[in-house]
């Protein structure tokens, strides 16, 4: 699995959403909220065949020091997510309760299961392996503590249908950005519900042909 492909899929979600005045409410379930001792950040689940991964910015999991020669990390992080069937903007709905998945990052590092490199600010974490095409039969990664109680694991996931190759992306493409406001440093503000992601829409402003990066 190429390291940058899931990140591109996240930013270019609009490529698979038909032009409309309102976005499909189910798409709002893609972001997950990641919290640990180093702070918080947003990410998403990516399903590659029968293997499920968590994708986020590397600095959310591994915080570099001032000289960028080493990093600190939380021994455990909490990944909060909504079920694929939840409608998070449905008022007075019990279906909008967030689920929590705990990851032992120290164990992931010890077993060399974190996928990242020194160049890109992105990290991929193996989460689970589905035992069949059914999204309800799953084997969680061994670095997820057994104390984590999950009766039915069915998060909203991105897959290869949301991925576009760099050469297939053109300037002016619609871009939808999802993310939780918790990491904005506005915890005392009453204007935000920190358990619900924000949505921002824009357009693709440019492409760096040398670094193969998109400018939004």
C-alpha positions in Angstrom: 0.0 0.0 0.0 1.5 3.3 -1.0 1.9 5.6 1.9 0.3 8.8 0.4 -2.6 7.2 -1.4 -5.0 7.3 1.6 -4.2 10.9 2.4 -5.1 11.9 -1.1 -8.3 10.0 -0.8 -9.2 12.0 2.3 -8.7 15.4 0.7 -10.4 14.5 -2.5 -13.5 13.0 -1.1 -15.5 15.3 -3.3 -14.5 13.4 -6.4 -17.0 10.7 -5.4 -19.8 12.9 -4.2 -22.2 14.1 -6.8 -22.7 17.9 -7.2 -25.3 18.9 -4.7 -26.1 21.7 -2.3 -25.9 19.4 0.7 -23.3 16.7 1.4 -24.4 13.2 2.2 -24.7 13.0 6.0 -23.0 9.6 6.0 -19.8 11.3 4.7 -19.6 13.3 7.9 -18.8 10.0 9.8 -15.4 9.6 8.0 -13.3 11.6 10.5 -12.1 10.1 13.7 -10.8 12.0 16.8 -7.4 10.9 18.1 -6.3 12.0 21.6 -3.3 11.3 23.8 -0.8 13.0 26.1 0.7 14.9 23.2 -2.6 16.5 22.2 -5.3 15.6 19.7 -5.8 15.4 15.9 -8.1 14.0 13.2 -7.7 11.0 11.0 -9.8 8.4 9.2 -10.1 4.6 8.7 -9.0 3.1 5.4 -10.0 -0.3 4.2 -7.5 -2.0 1.8 -9.1 -5.3 0.8 -9.7 -7.0 4.2 -7.2 -5.0 6.1 -8.2 -1.9 8.1 -5.8 1.0 8.9 -5.9 4.2 10.8 -4.4 7.1 8.8 -3.5 10.5 10.4 -0.7 13.1 10.5 2.5 11.6 11.9 3.0 14.5 14.4 -0.3 13.5 16.0 1.2 10.1 17.1 4.9 10.9 17.1 5.7 14.4 18.2 9.2 15.5 17.0 11.6 17.3 19.3 13.0 20.8 18.6 15.9 19.4 16.5 13.6 16.9 14.7 16.1 14.1 15.7 13.8 12.1 17.9 10.1 12.1 19.0 7.9 11.6 22.0 4.6 9.7 22.0 1.7 8.7 24.2 1.9 5.2 25.5 -1.8 4.8 24.6 -4.1 6.9 22.4 -7.8 6.9 22.2 -9.5 6.8 18.8 -13.1 8.1 18.9 -15.4 7.3 16.0 -19.0 7.0 15.0 -20.6 3.9 13.6 -21.3 3.8 9.9 -25.0 3.9 10.6 -24.9 7.0 12.9 -26.4 10.3 11.9 -24.3 12.7 14.0 -26.4 15.7 13.2 -29.7 14.0 14.0 -31.0 15.8 17.1 -31.7 13.7 20.2 -30.5 10.6 18.6 -28.8 7.8 20.6 -27.1 6.6 17.4 -24.7 9.5 17.6 -22.8 8.3 20.6 -19.0 8.0 19.9 -17.2 4.7 20.2 -13.7 4.5 21.7 -10.8 2.3 20.4 -7.6 2.3 22.5 -4.3 1.8 20.8 -1.0 0.8 22.6 1.5 2.9 20.6 4.4 1.7 22.7 3.5 -1.9 21.6 3.1 -0.8 18.0 6.6 0.7 18.0 8.1 -2.3 19.7 6.7 -4.6 17.1 7.5 -2.2 14.2 3.9 -2.0 13.1 3.7 1.7 12.5 4.0 2.7 8.8 5.8 6.0 8.2 8.9 7.6 6.9 11.2 10.6 7.7 9.9 12.7 4.8 6.1 12.8 5.0 3.9 14.0 7.9 1.6 10.9 7.6 1.4 7.7 9.5 -0.6 4.5 8.9 -1.5 2.2 11.7 -2.8 -1.4 11.2 -6.1 -1.8 13.1 -7.9 -4.9 12.1 -8.3 -7.7 9.6 -11.7 -8.7 8.5 -12.2 -12.4 8.4 -14.8 -12.2 5.6 -16.5 -9.6 3.4 -18.9 -9.0 6.2 -17.9 -5.8 8.1 -18.9 -7.4 11.4 -16.4 -10.2 11.6 -13.1 -8.7 12.5 -9.8 -9.6 14.3 -8.3 -6.6 16.0 -4.6 -5.9 16.0 -2.7 -7.4 19.0 -1.5 -3.9 20.0 -5.1 -3.0 20.9 -5.6 -3.8 24.6 -8.0 -6.7 25.3 -9.7 -4.4 27.8 -11.1 -2.5 24.9 -14.7 -3.7 24.6 -16.1 -3.7 21.1 -19.2 -5.7 20.5 -19.7 -4.7 16.9 -16.9 -2.9 15.0 -18.4 -1.1 12.0 -16.8 2.3 11.5 -17.3 4.4 8.4 -14.3 3.7 6.2 -12.6 5.0 3.0 -11.5 2.5 0.4 -9.8 2.4 -3.0 -12.9 3.9 -4.7 -12.0 7.3 -3.1 -8.4 7.2 -4.4 -7.2 9.2 -7.4 -3.7 9.1 -8.9 -1.8 12.3 -8.8 -2.0 12.7 -12.6 -5.8 12.2 -12.4 -6.3 15.2 -10.2 -6.8 18.6 -11.9 -6.8 22.2 -10.7 -10.2 23.4 -9.7 -11.4 20.1 -8.3 -13.7 20.4 -5.3 -12.0 19.7 -2.0 -13.8 18.8 1.2 -11.8 19.0 4.5 -13.1 17.2 7.6 -11.7 17.5 11.0 -12.4 17.9 14.7 -12.1 21.4 16.2 -10.6 20.1 19.5 -7.0 20.7 18.4 -7.7 24.4 17.5 -7.0 25.5 21.0 -10.6 26.8 21.5 -11.6 24.4 24.3 -13.2 27.2 26.3 -15.3 28.4 23.4 -19.0 27.5 23.6 -19.4 27.9 19.8 -18.2 24.4 19.0 -19.3 20.9 19.7 -15.9 19.3 20.1 -17.4 15.8 19.5 -18.6 16.7 16.0 -16.3 17.3 13.0 -16.3 20.5 11.0 -16.5 20.6 7.2 -14.8 23.1 4.9 -15.1 23.2 1.2 -12.7 24.7 -1.3 -10.9 24.0 -4.6 -7.6 22.5 -5.5 -5.3 25.5 -5.9 -2.2 23.9 -7.3 0.0 20.8 -7.9 3.7 20.6 -7.2 5.0 18.3 -10.0 8.4 17.8 -8.3 7.2 16.9 -4.8 4.0 15.3 -6.0 2.0 17.3 -3.5 -1.3 19.0 -3.8 -1.9 22.6 -2.7 -5.3 23.4 -1.3 
